[in-house]
Amino acid sequence: MTRLTNDMRDSIKNKIMQGLPNLNYVDQVKTLVQDTIIEFAPKQVQELYADKNTRGHLKVVNFEIRANWGLLSYKYINDIYGTNGITRLQMDERVAVLLKEGTLIHALYTRLRDSKLIDKYREQQELRADVVNRIKATLASAKTIKRLYTVLEPELHGYIPREVDLVSNLPATVAPVVIDLRKLGAVLPEVAKK
C-alpha cells in the first residue's frame, strides 16, 4: 500500500483544478471596458485603434476597477488603449450618483454594473477558493492511495495515481541500477556481494 505524500496530494489537486475556471470574466470585462472607451474616443483615435498597425501608437495603461469586497477590492486589467486619463473606476453606488450621465466614466460604470461581469468574477473566485480548500481537506484525510478511492467522489478517481505508476518512483534496490548503469557504459568497481 503506497502512502500519500504532500507532493502527491498537491499533484492530484493541481490536475483536478487544471484549466479551471473555463469562463474568463476578466477578458470579458476587458473587452467591455475597451469597447466603451473607444466608443467615446475622438474619431481619429477610433481610426488608429481600428487599424492594428497604428493601434500601438495609442497610450496603453493598466485599468483598475475597485469595489468594496474586502480582500477582493480591485482588479487590474492590462493593456487598455486610449483611456483619455481614466485608469481607475470605483464600482460603488455612492459614487454612481456623482457621475454625470453621458460621460465615459458613467458609461463604464453602468455597463459594468448592468453586465454583472464583476459579480460573476468575484463569485467564481470565491467558489474556486472554496473548492480548492475542500479538495485539500479531502486529500489530507487520506493517508494512502487506496483510501483515496473511498474519500474522493467517483468522478475524481481518474486523478488518483495508479500504484503501478508509483512503484518506479520508489527507491530501487542497488543491483538492478548498477546493472543498468553498466549497460549504459558506466565503469564501476566490482564489489564483492555479501
PELINLIN-V763554 format. One record per residue. N is the residue number from 0. RES is the residue in one small letter. PSI is psi in whole degrees, 0 to 359 (none if undefined). Layout:
# PELINLIN-V763554
((N & RES & PSI) (N & RES & PSI))
This chain:
# PELINLIN-V763554
((0 & m & 125) (1 & t & 128) (2 & r & 145) (3 & l & 138) (4 & t & 166) (5 & n & 325) (6 & d & 320) (7 & m & 318) (8 & r & 315) (9 & d & 320) (10 & s & 316) (11 & i & 314) (12 & k & 315) (13 & n & 322) (14 & k & 320) (15 & i & 318) (16 & m & 354) (17 & q & 129) (18 & g & 3) (19 & l & 143) (20 & p & 155) (21 & n & 320) (22 & l & 122) (23 & n & 92) (24 & y & 332) (25 & v & 318) (26 & d & 322) (27 & q & 320) (28 & v & 316) (29 & k & 315) (30 & t & 315) (31 & l & 314) (32 & v & 313) (33 & q & 315) (34 & d & 321) (35 & t & 316) (36 & i & 315) (37 & i & 324) (38 & e & 323) (39 & f & 354) (40 & a & 157) (41 & p & 158) (42 & k & 320) (43 & q & 320) (44 & v & 320) (45 & q & 320) (46 & e & 318) (47 & l & 317) (48 & y & 323) (49 & a & 329) (50 & d & 115) (51 & k & 335) (52 & n & 331) (53 & t & 350) (54 & r & 324) (55 & g & 346) (56 & h & 350) (57 & l & 154) (58 & k & 134) (59 & v & 132) (60 & v & 166) (61 & n & 126) (62 & f & 135) (63 & e & 130) (64 & i & 124) (65 & r & 148) (66 & a & 171) (67 & n & 78) (68 & w & 16) (69 & g & 238) (70 & l & 332) (71 & l & 58) (72 & s & 346) (73 & y & 164) (74 & k & 125) (75 & y & 140) (76 & i & 120) (77 & n & 153) (78 & d & 58) (79 & i & 129) (80 & y & 143) (81 & g & 51) (82 & t & 350) (83 & n & 39) (84 & g & 348) (85 & i & 114) (86 & t & 2) (87 & r & 139) (88 & l & 126) (89 & q & 114) (90 & m & 82) (91 & d & 130) (92 & e & 330) (93 & r & 330) (94 & v & 328) (95 & a & 324) (96 & v & 341) (97 & l & 348) (98 & l & 135) (99 & k & 127) (100 & e & 141) (101 & g & 356) (102 & t & 163) (103 & l & 314) (104 & i & 322) (105 & h & 317) (106 & a & 317) (107 & l & 313) (108 & y & 308) (109 & t & 322) (110 & r & 319) (111 & l & 317) (112 & r & 313) (113 & d & 330) (114 & s & 336) (115 & k & 16) (116 & l & 322) (117 & i & 320) (118 & d & 319) (119 & k & 320) (120 & y & 313) (121 & r & 315) (122 & e & 319) (123 & q & 316) (124 & q & 317) (125 & e & 318) (126 & l & 317) (127 & r & 313) (128 & a & 319) (129 & d & 316) (130 & v & 316) (131 & v & 316) (132 & n & 320) (133 & r & 321) (134 & i & 316) (135 & k & 315) (136 & a & 319) (137 & t & 314) (138 & l & 325) (139 & a & 333) (140 & s & 343) (141 & a & 136) (142 & k & 338) (143 & t & 163) (144 & i & 320) (145 & k & 321) (146 & r & 331) (147 & l & 328) (148 & y & 340) (149 & t & 333) (150 & v & 333) (151 & l & 147) (152 & e & 148) (153 & p & 328) (154 & e & 340) (155 & l & 1) (156 & h & 335) (157 & g & 343) (158 & y & 352) (159 & i & 127) (160 & p & 145) (161 & r & 145) (162 & e & 324) (163 & v & 320) (164 & d & 332) (165 & l & 337) (166 & v & 322) (167 & s & 340) (168 & n & 352) (169 & l & 157) (170 & p & 134) (171 & a & 161) (172 & t & 154) (173 & v & 318) (174 & a & 309) (175 & p & 327) (176 & v & 316) (177 & v & 317) (178 & i & 314) (179 & d & 323) (180 & l & 320) (181 & r & 323) (182 & k & 328) (183 & l & 351) (184 & g & 8) (185 & a & 139) (186 & v & 109) (187 & l & 149) (188 & p & 148) (189 & e & 127) (190 & v & 136) (191 & a & 134) (192 & k & 139) (193 & k & none))
